[in-house]
């Protein structure tokens, strides 16, 4: 009888321990992952596995929920999906496990900048997404890929309207391009299309001209005046003679003085040798430059020259004699500063 009583006590004790362990296990799975106000950001890429993900989770979650997460991974297995995940105090080990196993990721804010080259754009995008810069650059340089979106490698930069967009960090290059096309189409709404027609330019032509305007000045209040000047030259079939297009043709945007040897460079982007707009934008233009073209300012200017005070502003002229006087002052200022 005494032996039987002892066995019952042992069994009860074991069951009690099991209940406690199970309770702790359940609590560790459903307890808050961390204190309120704290967040943990986890990026999972194609090289990550269950172990590397657990290291990231263990490093941010409180100890007990982290053990609950490890328990779930051991019992159920985990094939983490790529993506950007955010863990907050409202989460527990179970919800974190569910996010990672079902790909319930948090969008990121993608900033599309206004830059000069495909290489620069690809690099900036790859810094914000799970995309290699070479993958983006290869797509933007591929004629077949660009044609699917209505562009060419020479014009595709126009599709990237500078702005901030919510996207998924692990999006493919195809999804990125499709999203940029949707944003481009939304940007070119009925009002902008109407104003482009009033100026006498297509959407792409507006973007090309705006890219030149952006390179000419960073002063927003001058942009409509510069845009109107170039529209005046286009309407008169005069070469644009835009120095930034020469820099693009030469491949050197650091040039501070355009010389005769630069003006002689054979390139469809050299607007000293060719009449009309170049075949594509020399950067993806800013919204301010695009809207400056669409303002449709009217003036009689045909010439512009940087001011001799190096303020970043320009002297404008309607006649060649006025322009020559402005240019002479600027050349003297360059000489005084020893800029060759």
C-alpha positions as CSV (number, residue, x, y, z in Angstrom):
1,X,0.0,0.0,0.0
2,X,2.9,2.3,0.9
3,X,4.6,1.5,-2.4
4,X,1.4,2.3,-4.4
5,X,1.0,5.6,-2.5
6,X,4.6,6.5,-3.3
7,X,4.0,5.8,-7.0
8,X,1.0,7.9,-7.1
9,X,3.0,10.8,-5.5
10,X,5.7,10.4,-8.1
11,X,3.2,10.4,-11.0
12,X,1.4,13.5,-9.6
13,X,4.8,15.2,-9.3
14,X,5.8,14.3,-12.8
15,X,2.4,15.5,-14.1
16,X,2.8,18.7,-12.2
17,X,6.2,19.3,-13.7
18,X,4.9,18.6,-17.1
19,X,2.0,21.0,-16.6
20,X,4.5,23.7,-15.5
21,X,6.8,23.0,-18.4
22,X,3.8,23.1,-20.8
23,X,2.5,26.3,-19.3
24,X,5.9,27.9,-19.6
25,X,6.1,26.7,-23.2
26,X,2.7,28.0,-24.0
27,X,3.4,31.3,-22.3
28,X,6.7,31.7,-24.1
29,X,4.9,31.2,-27.4
30,X,2.1,33.7,-26.7
31,X,3.8,36.2,-24.4
32,X,4.6,39.7,-25.9
33,X,7.8,39.5,-28.0
34,X,9.2,42.7,-26.5
35,X,8.2,45.7,-24.5
36,X,5.8,48.2,-26.0
37,X,7.5,50.9,-28.0
38,X,10.3,48.7,-29.1
39,X,10.5,47.3,-32.7
40,X,12.8,44.8,-34.3
41,X,13.4,44.9,-38.1
42,X,14.4,41.7,-39.8
43,X,15.5,41.4,-43.4
44,X,15.5,37.9,-44.9
45,X,17.2,37.4,-48.2
46,X,17.8,34.4,-50.4
47,X,20.9,33.4,-48.5
48,X,19.2,33.2,-45.1
49,X,18.1,29.9,-43.5
50,X,16.4,29.0,-40.3
51,X,19.6,29.4,-38.2
52,X,20.5,32.9,-39.5
53,X,16.9,34.1,-39.0
54,X,16.8,32.7,-35.5
55,X,20.0,34.6,-34.7
56,X,18.3,37.9,-35.9
57,X,15.2,37.1,-33.9
58,X,17.1,36.0,-30.7
59,X,19.1,39.2,-30.8
60,X,16.0,41.4,-30.6
61,X,13.2,39.5,-28.8
62,X,13.0,39.1,-25.1
63,X,14.5,35.8,-23.8
64,X,11.3,33.9,-23.1
65,X,9.5,34.7,-26.4
66,X,12.7,34.0,-28.3
67,X,12.8,30.5,-26.7
68,X,9.1,30.1,-27.7
69,X,10.1,31.0,-31.3
70,X,12.9,28.5,-31.2
71,X,10.5,25.8,-29.9
72,X,8.1,26.5,-32.8
73,X,10.9,26.3,-35.3
74,X,12.0,23.0,-33.9
75,X,8.5,21.4,-33.7
76,X,7.1,22.7,-36.9
77,X,10.1,23.5,-39.0
78,X,10.5,26.9,-40.8
79,X,11.2,27.8,-44.3
80,X,11.5,31.6,-43.9
81,X,10.3,33.6,-46.9
82,X,12.4,36.5,-48.1
83,X,11.2,40.0,-47.1
84,X,11.3,42.8,-44.7
85,X,9.6,42.0,-41.4
86,X,8.9,44.2,-38.4
87,X,8.3,42.8,-34.9
88,X,6.6,45.0,-32.3
89,X,5.4,44.6,-28.7
90,X,2.0,43.6,-30.1
91,X,3.6,40.4,-31.6
92,X,4.4,37.1,-29.9
93,X,6.5,34.2,-30.9
94,X,3.6,32.6,-32.7
95,X,2.8,35.7,-34.7
96,X,6.5,36.2,-35.6
97,X,6.7,32.6,-36.8
98,X,3.5,33.0,-38.8
99,X,4.9,36.2,-40.4
100,X,8.1,34.6,-41.5
101,X,6.5,31.3,-42.7
102,X,3.7,33.0,-44.6
103,X,5.7,36.0,-46.0
104,X,3.6,38.5,-44.1
105,X,6.2,41.3,-44.6
106,X,6.0,45.0,-44.0
107,X,6.4,47.4,-47.0
108,X,9.4,49.7,-47.2
109,X,9.7,53.2,-48.5
110,X,11.5,53.3,-51.8
111,X,13.0,56.7,-52.7
112,X,13.5,57.1,-56.4
113,X,16.1,59.9,-56.8
114,X,16.8,62.1,-59.8
115,X,20.2,61.0,-61.1
116,X,22.2,61.2,-64.3
117,X,22.9,57.6,-65.3
118,X,21.4,54.1,-65.3
119,X,24.4,53.0,-63.1
120,X,23.6,55.6,-60.5
121,X,19.9,54.8,-60.5
122,X,20.6,51.1,-60.3
123,X,23.0,51.6,-57.4
124,X,20.5,53.8,-55.4
125,X,17.6,51.3,-55.9
126,X,19.7,48.3,-55.0
127,X,20.7,49.9,-51.7
128,X,17.0,50.0,-50.8
129,X,15.8,46.7,-52.2
130,X,16.8,43.0,-52.3
131,X,18.1,43.6,-55.8
132,X,21.6,43.5,-57.1
133,X,22.5,46.8,-59.0
134,X,23.8,44.8,-61.9
135,X,20.5,43.0,-62.3
136,X,18.7,46.4,-62.4
137,X,21.3,47.9,-64.8
138,X,21.1,44.9,-67.1
139,X,17.3,45.1,-67.3
140,X,17.4,48.9,-68.1
141,X,20.0,48.3,-70.8
142,X,18.0,45.4,-72.4
143,X,16.1,46.6,-75.5
144,X,13.6,43.7,-75.2
145,X,12.9,44.4,-71.6
146,X,12.5,48.1,-72.1
147,X,10.2,47.6,-75.0
148,X,7.7,45.6,-72.8
149,X,7.2,48.8,-70.9
150,X,7.0,51.1,-73.9
151,X,10.6,52.5,-73.7
152,X,14.1,52.0,-75.1
153,X,17.4,51.9,-73.2
154,X,17.8,55.5,-74.2
155,X,14.4,56.6,-72.9
156,X,13.7,54.3,-70.0
157,X,15.1,56.7,-67.4
158,X,12.0,58.9,-68.0
159,X,9.8,56.1,-66.5
160,X,11.4,56.6,-63.1
161,X,9.5,59.6,-61.7
162,X,11.4,60.8,-58.6
163,X,9.2,60.3,-55.5
164,X,8.8,58.0,-52.5
165,X,6.8,54.8,-53.0
166,X,5.7,52.0,-50.7
167,X,6.9,48.7,-52.1
168,X,8.0,45.2,-50.9
169,X,11.7,44.9,-50.3
170,X,12.0,41.5,-52.0
171,X,10.2,42.6,-55.2
172,X,11.7,41.3,-58.5
173,X,13.1,43.6,-61.2
174,X,10.0,42.8,-63.3
175,X,7.7,43.9,-60.5
176,X,9.8,47.0,-59.9
177,X,9.5,48.1,-63.6
178,X,5.8,47.3,-63.6
179,X,5.3,49.5,-60.5
180,X,7.3,52.3,-62.0
181,X,5.3,52.2,-65.2
182,X,2.0,52.4,-63.2
183,X,3.4,55.4,-61.3
184,X,4.5,57.0,-64.6
185,X,1.1,56.5,-66.1
186,X,-0.6,58.0,-62.9
187,X,1.8,60.9,-62.9
188,X,0.9,61.7,-66.5
189,X,-2.7,62.5,-65.7
190,X,-5.2,64.3,-67.9
191,X,-4.1,67.7,-66.8
192,X,-0.4,67.1,-67.5
193,X,-1.1,65.5,-70.8
194,X,-3.2,68.5,-71.8
195,X,-0.5,71.0,-70.8
196,X,2.1,69.0,-72.7
197,X,0.0,69.2,-75.8
198,X,-0.4,73.0,-75.3
199,X,3.4,73.3,-75.2
200,X,3.6,71.2,-78.4
201,X,5.5,68.3,-76.9
202,X,4.9,64.6,-76.1
203,X,5.3,63.2,-72.7
204,X,8.7,61.8,-73.5
205,X,9.8,65.1,-75.1
206,X,8.7,67.0,-71.9
207,X,10.9,64.6,-69.9
208,X,13.9,65.0,-72.2
209,X,13.6,68.8,-72.1
210,X,13.1,68.7,-68.3
211,X,16.2,66.7,-67.9
212,X,18.2,69.4,-69.6
213,X,16.5,72.1,-67.5
214,X,17.5,70.1,-64.3
215,X,21.1,70.1,-65.4
216,X,21.1,73.8,-66.3
217,X,20.0,75.0,-62.9
218,X,19.1,73.9,-59.3
219,X,17.2,77.2,-58.9
220,X,13.5,76.2,-59.2
221,X,12.2,79.7,-60.0
222,X,14.5,79.8,-63.1
223,X,13.3,76.5,-64.5
224,X,10.2,77.8,-66.3
225,X,12.2,80.5,-68.0
226,X,14.9,78.1,-69.2
227,X,12.3,75.7,-70.4
228,X,10.5,78.4,-72.4
229,X,13.8,79.5,-73.9
230,X,14.5,76.0,-75.2
231,X,10.9,75.7,-76.5
232,X,11.5,79.0,-78.4
233,X,14.6,77.5,-80.0
234,X,12.8,74.3,-80.9
235,X,10.0,76.2,-82.6
236,X,12.5,78.1,-84.6
237,X,14.4,74.9,-85.5
238,X,17.5,76.3,-83.8
239,X,20.0,74.0,-82.2
240,X,19.4,73.9,-78.5
241,X,23.2,74.4,-77.8
242,X,22.7,73.1,-74.3
243,X,26.0,72.6,-72.5
244,X,24.7,69.7,-70.3
245,X,24.0,67.6,-73.4
246,X,27.6,68.1,-74.4
247,X,28.8,66.9,-71.0
248,X,26.5,63.9,-71.4
249,X,28.0,63.2,-74.9
250,X,31.5,63.5,-73.6
251,X,30.7,61.5,-70.5
252,X,32.0,64.0,-68.1
253,X,29.6,66.0,-65.9
254,X,32.5,67.6,-64.0
255,X,33.4,69.9,-66.9
256,X,33.3,73.5,-65.8
257,X,34.2,75.0,-69.1
258,X,33.0,73.7,-72.5
259,X,35.7,74.0,-75.1
260,X,35.6,73.8,-78.9
261,X,37.0,70.2,-78.8
262,X,33.9,69.2,-76.7
263,X,31.5,70.9,-79.1
264,X,32.9,68.9,-81.9
265,X,32.2,65.5,-80.3
266,X,30.0,63.4,-82.6
267,X,27.0,62.2,-80.7
268,X,23.2,62.4,-81.1
269,X,23.3,64.0,-77.6
270,X,25.4,66.9,-78.8
271,X,22.8,69.7,-79.3
272,X,25.4,72.0,-80.8
273,X,25.7,69.6,-83.8
274,X,22.1,68.4,-84.0
275,X,18.9,70.2,-84.2
276,X,16.1,69.2,-81.9
277,X,16.0,67.2,-78.7
278,X,18.5,64.4,-78.0
279,X,17.2,60.8,-78.2
280,X,16.6,60.4,-74.5
281,X,16.8,62.2,-71.2
282,X,20.2,63.0,-69.8
283,X,18.9,62.1,-66.3
284,X,15.5,61.1,-64.9
285,X,14.1,64.6,-64.5
286,X,12.7,66.0,-61.3
287,X,9.0,66.7,-60.9
288,X,9.8,70.4,-60.5
289,X,11.6,70.5,-63.9
290,X,8.8,68.6,-65.7
291,X,6.2,70.9,-64.3
292,X,8.4,73.9,-65.2
293,X,8.2,72.8,-68.9
294,X,4.4,72.3,-68.6
295,X,3.9,75.8,-67.1
296,X,4.2,77.0,-70.7
297,X,5.9,80.3,-69.7
298,X,6.1,82.7,-72.6
299,X,9.2,84.9,-73.2
300,X,11.4,86.0,-76.1
301,X,14.7,84.6,-74.8
302,X,16.9,82.5,-77.1
303,X,20.1,82.6,-75.2
304,X,21.3,82.1,-71.7
305,X,24.7,82.2,-69.9
306,X,25.7,81.6,-66.3
307,X,26.0,84.7,-64.2
308,X,29.5,85.9,-63.6
309,X,28.9,86.0,-59.9
310,X,28.7,82.1,-59.9
311,X,25.5,82.3,-58.0
312,X,24.0,79.4,-60.0
313,X,21.7,81.9,-61.8
314,X,21.7,83.0,-65.4
315,X,21.6,86.0,-67.6
316,X,19.0,85.7,-70.4
317,X,19.0,87.4,-73.7
318,X,16.7,87.7,-76.7
319,X,19.5,88.8,-79.2
320,X,22.9,87.4,-80.0
321,X,24.6,90.7,-79.3
322,X,23.1,90.7,-75.8
323,X,24.2,87.1,-75.3
324,X,27.7,87.8,-76.5
325,X,28.1,90.6,-73.9
326,X,26.8,88.3,-71.2
327,X,29.1,85.5,-72.3
328,X,32.1,87.8,-72.4
329,X,31.6,88.8,-68.8
330,X,31.3,85.1,-67.8
331,X,34.5,84.2,-69.6
332,X,36.4,87.0,-67.9
333,X,35.1,85.7,-64.5
334,X,36.3,82.2,-65.4
335,X,39.7,83.5,-66.4
336,X,40.0,85.4,-63.1
337,X,39.4,82.2,-61.2
338,X,41.8,80.3,-63.4
339,X,39.1,77.9,-64.6
340,X,40.2,76.4,-67.9
